Amino acid sequence: MQTMMRAVISVVVGFLLMWPLGSLYGLVNWPTFQLWGLMHGGFFSAWPTLSIFTFLALGYVRPFTRVEDTPLLILGLVWGMLLTGFLGMGAHLSASASYGLLLITAAIVAVLSVFARHGLGLPLLVLKSHIWRHD
C-alpha cells in the first residue's frame, strides 16, 4: 500500500512540476521544456522523468523507504533532462556539439556507474527521456 501511495503521489507531483520546469526553461531560453514545448509534446518525456525524480526524492521523507543509489539516480535523471533539452535544438547544434553532448553523457554515466551498486540502472535512466522523446 505504501508503494502504491508513493507511486500515485509521484505521478501527481511529477505532473505539477512541469509548470516550474517550463518557467525555468522559458526564463533561460532553453528549448524543448519551456511552456510552449511542454504543451506541444515535451510533456511526454518531462512527466515520466519528473515522476521518477519525485519517486526517488520521496525516499528522503520519513515514512517512505529510500531506493538504493538515490542521489546517483537523481543526478542521472537531471542530466538526462538537460541532454534531451539540448538535443531538442536539433538544427541549431552542429554535429560536433551533438557528439560532444553524447560523449559527456557517456562520461557522466561511466562515473556514476562506478559508484552505483546496480550500475545498469543509471544508463537506462539517463537515456530514458532522450529515447522517449526522439524515438
C-alpha positions, 0 to 999 in steps of 0.5 A: 500500500505504501508503494502504491501511495508513493507511486500515485503521489509521484505521478501527481507531483511529477505532473505539477512540476512541469509548470516550474520546469517550463518557467525555468526553461522559458526564463533561460531560453532553453528549448524543448521544456519551456511552456510552449514545448511542454504543451506541444509534446515535451510533456511526454518525456518531462512527466515520466522523468519528473515522476521518477525524480519525485519517486526517488526524492520521496525516499528522503521523507520519513515514512517512505523507504529510500531506493538504493543509489538515490542521489546517483539516480537523481543526478542521472535523471537531471542530466538526462533532462538537460541532454534531451533539452539540448538535443531538442535544438536539433538544427541549431547544434552542429554535429560536433556539439551533438557528439560532444553532448553524447560523449559527456553523457557517456562520461557522466554515466561511466562515473556514476556507474562506478559508484552505483551498486546496480550500475545498469540502472543509471544508463537506462535512466539517463537515456530514458527521456532522450529515447522517449522523446526522439524515438 
